[in-house]
Every structure is written in structure tokens, then in C-alpha cells.
């Protein structure tokens, strides 16, 4: 169960909230506007939808959605929470200790179930061999905490009862079910054979894939039936029922493990099943998540959009898979995401393709095409005559073009559709505008050119700016500078302890600093030169201060008549003076 703050941030973007107070315009990947905290004439207030943060250069302050509302409305945290909860439609309910304790017990029960199922799979050579035959390694089994539910009715229930969990807790966690009493003719209840038979394990004879929330807490399971136990009467996969912890429309399988990969590669790979996710991670795509057989929702796409607006869908190439990709793609495009589709052979899912040849999977991802191009190709291969092809494009493809938010990108695909259908761009554009009139007639698209905010660092801010650059560059997969060399130079100047003090700051403050420094260097191609200048300036200043301190100590030694100390300090001051000459000559 998400906290009220998490629910608010899931439903409201910081751009949406800030835009209700001030006018924002697009500035690269960010938005900018006039600061609401000062009477400035040149915009220096920036909002990052990617980081869910704002930063104001005119007042040198930043924060998240709650901080912004606190300052704008003059309220405390609780007041801002109430304002945003009302706007987001989130009900703020005081959570009693009893409710908190209940939720904690559910998390604990699920975690113990994960551990027991994982123990069972390690003890079952046949199940382990089945997974290995499917191409899954022991390392992946451990990383994804894959387990096995024995093919009996009470293994998990009996174990968790010994661990002091109540039947009520286990039902609420989705781990056991209750047998409803059968009613004989005449309305009489058939008695149970014994008390323990009233409950049974939800999962039996299945390979267990734990489902985690974004904080890596187990909240549910998806269980795949072992082929030898599949009698065709139950589904190949069954999932936990929805609980206080698990809402299937808000969860993506593998998301907790994929967050770093999505940020690193700047795109997510979306597949359908758990096996697909595990196998894709295994062959070098740790940015893969799964929808677990459910329709893609706005909440799920919001999770991905926070990390990257780019998404590659890799669903089965059968009609159901193509239709599923289309529905999800339309929703993603409406949220400003860039959607591509990886072409797979019909009847082959990602896990099978990877097992056959991982290079084919890599090629499918590498050669993925925009959803518009994907559907045009599908229709071209459908064997339509010219007129029916154009009508099919109008019905199937143009709705995607309508949803594209970027005007330049939309113009590109209007041109593409016109070329493929042998129609003029004006005709296609007119049809797109007609189809989109009900959706976009109140939306204003603003395209702006990013401007670099210039800030001359004050003398006492040089150390902080260098520290911010180091932290920023260390967070990037491909730094623009030699971070280790800069760290070493920085440490040599200010000392190890002071450098650690500058770099080791709270995570929220660190993210604010990264956002600020990214804005300063958004279009600046002189980062390396600036770092060299900052180091030079800092070294010169500290060397000059060292000389002044040494000369002052020398005077005191001379007054006290200490010739030995005076001689040492004189020599030291001369050496420092020589170093300063070199700085002046550079």
C-alpha cells in the first residue's frame, strides 16, 4: 500500500502542479518560467519532470512538489499534503497503529513465503533442471528469488502457522484460501473433517515468481504450473489476488531490479511474462519489465516515464500481442512517451527467442521501430488493395499520430504516412487535426530553445561548485570529465576530510545539486575547461592564504627571537611565493 505522498506523486506531475501557479515553457528536457519567489524579468526558475524537482536560481532554492506548495501557499508539510491530496483525489486517512502493524505482518508473511519457496526449489533437482532447460541460470534464480510451491495443500500454511501468523493474516496476504462449507440438499452444511482442512495453500505445484514493489518488498506472487502437473483445468499462470499491498494495475514485474538499467540505457523494454523478464535481464537488458498478462495501465507507464520517456514493446507477434501493444502504445504516446516495437517471429515469445539465440533478441531490440512504422508495415503485409490500405491506415495508424505530443515528431510521421499511402501531407495533416480536435483542442504546445543559465561562482562557492560537478559526473554512465583525476586534484587541494564533508550530503540535497549543475551546463561545451579553471582558482586562493598565514607566523617568530623557526618559515614562504608566481604566469 503506497503512502499518501507516493500516491500523490503517482497521480500529479510536478509540471502540472507548478503550471497551476506560473506559466512554464519547454526548455529542452526541462521546463522554465519566471520565479514566483522574486520579481525577475529573465526566467531562472526550472522544473525537471524526470527528477520531480524544481530549482530557482534567483533565490537559490529547490525541492519537490510538496516543498513548492508549502512555499507558495505559506503552509507547513501537513497543509501542503492536504492541498495536493485534494487535487489528486487521494484520501488522507489517519493510519492507526493497528493498521500499520497489520501491514507489517503481511510484508513479513510474504517475505517468509519467498524464503520457503526458494528453499523448496533448491531442494528439488527436477524443478531446477526444468528451469535450466528453459535457459534460466542459477544466478537468475537467486537474483529474482524464484521458488517452488510443493504440490500439496498445506506446506506453506503449516509453516507460517508455526511462525505465529494468523489465518486471517495469511488470507489477507493472498497466501492461503478458505474452503467454503458445502451445502447438502435441504440446506444442511457438510461438516469439515478437521479444523486444519478449512484452509489450503493458494499455490501448489508451481514455479513461484515473487512480485516486488518499487522498494523491493515482496507483495504478491505469480505461479507457473509445472508442465507435468498441467491437466488443462487450471491456468498456466495464476497470480495472487489483489490485497492491501498488491494492486496489479500499479505494478510491473521486475521494476525494482530494472530501475537502474532504465536510467542507464535511457529506455525500458516491456514484455509480457516473468520468464521473458528474467531471460532478458540475463542477456544484458537489465532495463526489462513485465506486465504479467494484464493490460498496460497509466499507473504502470507513469513508473516508466519517470525514469525514461523511451519504451520498446516486445510482445508476441500474434494478433493478441499486436493488439495489446497497440492499446498500450496509444496510452504511452498520450503521455509524451516515445514508443517503439521490437519485431518478433510470430508464435515466438522473448524467452524462447533468447534461448534459441540471444543475438536474435539483441537484433530485435536494436532494430525496433516506432509504433507508427510498425503498424504501417503490418498493414502493407496484409495484402490490401490500395483503397483498403489507405482506409486501414486511417483507422489503425492515424490515431497513434494524433497522440504524439511533440509537433516536430508528429510532422515527421505525417510526412511518413503521406509517403506510404501516396497522399499529400496536407490531407493527412487535416485528418489528424480532425481526429484530434476533441482531444487536443485545449492543449497548447510550446517549443522553446534551451538557454544556458550563467552563474559566476563567488569566491567562497568554488569548492561547492566543484563538489557538485563531481557528484553529477559520478552519477552519469559516461562522464564528460575524468572524475577520478578531478577527485584526486580536489582532495590534494582541500584535504580528504573536507572533500568528504563536501561530497557526503543527504540524498535529497544531492539530487537538487545535480539538477542545478545540469542546468548550468545544459548547453555548455566547456565543462573540462571550467573544471580546470575552478581547480586553478581554488588552488591559487588557498596557496595565497597559506602564504599569508606563513608570513604572519614568520613575523611572530621574529618578534619572539626564535631564529630556527624563523629560518624554516622564511624558506617555506619563499617556496610558496615561487608556486604563486607559476599561477600568475599561467
N, C-alpha and C positions, 0 to 999 in steps of 0.2 A: 504494500500500500504506500503510494507516494505521499510525501509530506505536502502541506498546503503550498509551501514555497515551490516545490518541484512541480506540482500541478499547475500553478500559475505560470511558471516559466515554460511549461509544455504548451500552454494554450495561448500565451501572449508573447509576441516577439518584442524585443526592446525597441526596434524601429517603430513598431505600431504604437507603443506607449509614448515614446518621445515625440512622435509626429502629432500626437493629440495636443501637445503643448507648443511646439515650434515647427516651422517649416524645414524639412530636410530635403536635400537633393543628393542624388547618387554621386559618389566620388570614388571611382574605382570599385573595390570590393566593399568599401565603407559608405557611410552617408555623412553629410556635413550640414551645418547650419550656424546661424548666429547664436552666440552663447546666451542662454536665458539667465545667466548669473552675472552678466556685465553688459554695459552699453556699448558693445563693439560694433564697428561698421564692416569689418572684414571677418568672414566666418572662420572661427577657430575651434568650433565645437564638433567633435567627431563621434560617430556611433558605429560600432562593429557588430553586425548581426552574427558573424562567425563566433565571436568571443562573448556575445551577450553583455557587452560593456560599452560605456561612453567615456570620453576624455575631453576636458575643456582646457585648452591651452591658455586662455585669457585669465583663468582663475587657478590653474594648475591643480585640478581635482578630477576624480573619476570614480566609477563604481558600476554597480549593476542596476537592474530595473527598480529594485526596492530603494536603493540609495537615491536614485534620481527623483522618485516620487516623494521621498522624505524631504528632500531639499526644496522641491517645487511647491509642496503643499504645507511645509512647515510642521510636519508631524513626526512622531517617532516611528520606530520599526513596526510596532503593532498597528499604528494608524495607517502606514503605507500598505501593510499587509491587508488590512480591511478594504482599502480603496481598490487595490488590484484584485482581490478576491471577488469583489462585487462585479468588477469589469470582466473578469474571466469566467464568472459563473461557478466559482469554487466555494463550497460551503465550509465555513470555518467552524468546526465543532471542537469544543474543548475535549481533549482526549484524557480520559481518566487513567489512573494508574492501572486499573484492572484491564482496560483495553490495551495499554502498552504491554503489560505482562503477557496478555493473550497473544499478541503479535509476536513477541519474543519467543514464546513457546512454539509457535508454528514454524518460525525460522529454524529453531533448534531441532524440531522433529524432522523437518525436511533435510537438514544437513546430516543428521544421523542416518536417514534413509539413503542419502547419496553414498555415505561411507559403507553401509551394509551392502548395497547393491554392487559397489565397486569391489568389495571383498569377495562377494559371490562370483564375480566374473573372473577374478584372479584364480579362484579355486576350480574353475570349470574349463578344462582344456578344450573341450569340444566347442564351446562358445567362443573362446579366444581364437581357436583355429578358424571358425567361421568368419570372424572379423578380419583376420589376417588374409583369408582368401578373398575378402571383399576389398583388400588393399589398405586396410587401416593398420597403422603401426602401433606398437605398444606405447610409444611416446605420446601419440594422439589419444589413445585410450586413457592415459594418465592425465593429460592436459585438459581434456574435455570431461574428465571424471565419468567416463562411460561405465555402466554397470550391467548387472543381470538380475532380474527378478525370477526367483526359482518358480518352477511350475507346480506350486502347491498353493493352498488357500490362506495360510496363516503365518508364514515365515516372518514377514515384516511386522505384522500386528503383535505377535507374541514377543518379538524382540523389543519393540518400542513400549509395550506394556511393562516389561522388566525395567525399562529405563524411566519408568514413572510418568509416562504420558497417558492422559485420559483418552477414552474412546472418543469423547467429544472433540478434543484437540486433533486427533488423527483424522476424524471425518472432516473437520474444518480445513485441514491441510490437504485434503484430497487423497490421502494415503490409504484409507480403508472405506468400505461401504457397509451399510447395514442391510441385513436381509429383512425385507418386509414380510410379516407373517401372512401365510396363505390362508385364504378363507374357504372352508369346506361348504358344501351345499347346505343351506339352512342358516348360513351366516356364522357358523362356529369357526373360531380361529384354530388352525392346526398348531399344536404345541411344538416348541423347539426341542430338539433332542437334548441340548445342553446349552448353558449360557454362552460359552465361547463360540458357538456356531452362529451367533447372531450377527457377527461381523466377519468380513473377509477382505483380503488384500485387493486393492484396486488393480494392481498389475501382477500378472502371473505369466511365466514362460516368455518373457520379453527382454530384449536388449534395451537398457534404460539410458536415455539421454537427458541428463538434468538440464532444466531451463533456468537461467540466472537473470536477475535484474541487472541494471547498469552498474550497481555496486558489487556485483559478483556474488550475490546471495542467492542460494537455491530457492526457487519459489514454486516450481512445478516440474513435471516430467513428461517426456514423450517416449512411449514404449513401442518398439518394433517387434512383432511376433517372430519367433524363430521359425524358419521355413518348415522344419519337420513337425512343428506343432500347429501349423496353419491348416485348419479344417474348412476354411472358407466361410465360417459362420461369424467370425469377428473380423474387424478391420485390421489391415496390415499394420497400421499405426493407430494408437489411441493416446490421447493427451489427458492430462489432469483436468478435472472440472475447474471452472472458474471459482476462485476463492478470494478471501480478503487480501491475499498477496498477489494473486495471478489474474491478470486481465489480458487475454490472448491478443486483443486488438492493439495493445500498447507495448507488446514485447516482440523482439526479434531474436531468434536463436543465434547464439554466438556473439551478440552485440558487445558483451563485456570484454570479450577477448579480441574483438575486431576494432575497437575504438582507436587504438594506436596506429593500426595499419591503415585505417581510412584517412587519418590525418597525414600519415607519412606519404601515402601514394596519391592523396587528394581525389580519391573516388572510392565508392563502395561497390561490391559485387553482390547482387541479390539473387539467391537461388531458392528452391522450394523446400528441400528436405534436409534433415540433420546429416545424413551421410554425405550429401553434396557439400555442406559447410565444412565438415571435418576433412574431407579429401582435398578441397580447395585450399584450406589452410596448410595442409600437409605439403602441397607442391608449390608453395611460395606466394599464396594470396591470403595473407592474414587480415585482409580487409573484407572478407566474405561473411555475410549474414543470411539467415534463412527465415522465410515467412511461415514455415511449418504447416503448409497446406491451407492456410487461411488467406482471405482476400487482403491485399495490401491496404493499409489504412493511413489516414492523415497523421495520426499519432506516431506510427512507425516511421513514416517519411520525415517527420519533424526530427526524430532522433538522428537520422542520417544527415539531414540538411544542416544540422548544427556543426557537423564535422566536415562535410564537403557537399557542395551542390551537385557534384557529378556522380552519376549512378549507372552501372552496367547491369542490365537484367539478363539472367541466363536461365530461362525456363525451358521446359521440354518443348520441342518443335511441333508437337501435335496441336490440334485445334484448341483444346482446353488450355494448353500452355500459352499459345499465342493470344487467346482471348484474355487470359489472366494478365499477361504482360501489358496488353493494351489498356485495360482499366487502370492498372497501377501507374502506367506511364502518363496517362491524361491527368491524373491527380498530381503526380510529381511535377509535370510541366506547369500546372496552375500555381504551384508553389515556388516557381522560379528555378527549378532544378533542370539540369541538362541530362537527358535520358538517352542512353544507348542500349542496343540489344546485341547480345552475342549469339550468333547463328550456330545452332547445334543440329546434328543429324536427327531426322525425325525418329522418334522412338528410343532415343538415347538420352539419358539424364546425365548431368555433370559428373556424378560419381563413377558411372560406367565409362564415360569418355576418358576420365583421368586414369582409371585403372587400365584401360586399353592402351592409352598413350598420353602421358601428361603434356607432351608438346602440342597435341591437338587442342587441349584445353587452353594452353597458353596462346595459341594462334587464334582461337575463338575470342578470347578476351582482347587480344591485341587488335584484331580486325573487326571489333564490334562497330556497329553503325548506328547513327541516330535513328530514333523510333520512326521518324517520317520516312527515311530512306528504307528502313526495314519493311514497312508496310507497302511502300511502292513496289519493292522487289517481289513481295508476296503476291501482290495483285498482278504484276506483269507475268508471273509464272503460273497464274490461274487459268490462262487460256481464254480470256475475254476478248470479244471483238472491240474495235476502237471506241465505239459509243459506250458500251457497258463498262469498259475500263475507266473512262472518264467519270462516269457516274459512280463507280465503285470508289474512285479516288476522292470524289466529292464527299461521299458518305463516310468513308473509313479514315482517310488521311487528313482532310482539311480540319476536322475537329481538333487534331493534335496541333496543327499550325496555329489555330485560334488561341490555344492555351499558352503558346510561347510568349514569355513576358518581355524578352529583350527585342527591341524593334529591329536592330540590325540583324540578329539571328532570324527573326521572323521573315524579314525581307529576303534573306538567303534562301529560305525554304519555299517562299512564294515563287522565287525565280526557278528553283529546282522543280517544283510541281508543274509550273508552266512549261518548262522544257520537256519533262517526261510525258506530259499529256498533249503537247503540241498546241497549247493555248497561250494567249497573251498574258503577261504579268498583270495587266490592268484588270482582266476578267477574274483571275484568281484572287487578286487583292480585294476586288469588290465583293466577291463571295465570302472571303474570310471576314471582311468587315461586317457583312450582313449577318453571318453566323455568330459573330462575336458581339453584336450590338447589345444583346441582353445581358452579357457577362461583363463587358469591359467599358460600357458607355460612361461610367462614372469614375473610371480609373485614369489617372494622369501618369504618363510615362515621362520621366525626366532623365535625360542623358547629359552627363557633365564630364569635363576633363579634370582629372585629379590635379590638385595643386600641392606642391611641397610646402609645408609649414616651416618657415625658417626660425630657428631659435638660437641666438648667440649665447653659449653657455657662460654663466657667471663664473668668476674665479673659483668660488667655493663649490660649484656644481660639476666641475670637471671629473672628479672621482666618481660621482654618482652616475654621470652620463656614460663613462667607460664601463662601469659595472652593469648598467642597463644594456649596453651593446653586447657585452659578453654573455649575459643571461639570454638575451634574444637570439644571438647566433647559436648558442648551445642548444636551443630548442628546435633548430631547423635541421632537416635531414641533410641538406647540402649548404653549410655555412659559406658566406661570401668572403670570410677572412680566415686566417689561420688562428683559430680560437686558442689553441694551446700556447702558441707563441705569444699572443696578446696577454693571456693569463700570466705567463711567466714574467713578461715585461712589467705588467701591472704589479705583480707581487714583489718584484725586485725594487720597485719604487716606493710602494706604500707599506710593505711588510705583509707577512702571511696572515697574522691575526686581524689586521684592519681589512684586508681583502675579503676574508671570510665573513666579517661583520657586514660588509657592503653587499655581498652576494647571497648570504643566507637570510632571506626575508620571508615573511608569510606568503603562502601561495597566491592569495587574492591580490596582494600588493605586487607580487612578481608579475602576474598576468596584466595588471594595469601598466606596469613599467614596460612590458613587452609591447603592448598595444601602442603606448605613447611613442616609443622609439621606432616602431614600424612606420607610424605616420610621419615621423621626422625624415625618414629615409625612403619614403614610398617611391619617389622617382629619382633619388639621389644616386648617381653612379660613382660618387667619390667617397664611399664608405671607408675603403682602405686608407685613403689619404687623410680622411678626417680622424681616423683612429690614430694614425701616426702623429698627426698634429696634436691631438689631445694628450698622447703619451709624452710628446716633446714638451708641451706646455706644462704638464704636471711635473715632469722631471726637473725642468728649469726652475719652476716655482719652489719646489721642495729643496733643490740644491741651493738656491738663493737663500732660503730660510735657514738651511744648515750652515751656510757661510756666516750669516748674521749672528746665529747662536754661537758659533765658534769664535768669532771676533769678540763678542760680548764676554765669553768665558776667558779669552786671552787677556782682555783688559783687567778683569778681576784678578787673574793670576799675577799680572804685572804689579797691580796695586798691592797685593799681598806679598810681593817679592819672591814668588815661587818660580825660580829660574828654570827648573826641569820641566814643570808643567807648561810654562810659557813657551819654551823651546818646542815642545811637542805640538802645542796648539798653533804656533806660528807656522810650523811645517804643514800641519793639516789645513790651515786656512789658505796657504799658498796652493796646495793641491786642488782644493775646492775651487779656488779662483781660476785655475787653469781649465777645469772642467766647464766653468761658466763661459769662458772665452770661446770654447768649442761650440756651445749652444748659440752664442751670438753670431758666430761665423756661418752657421747653417742657414 
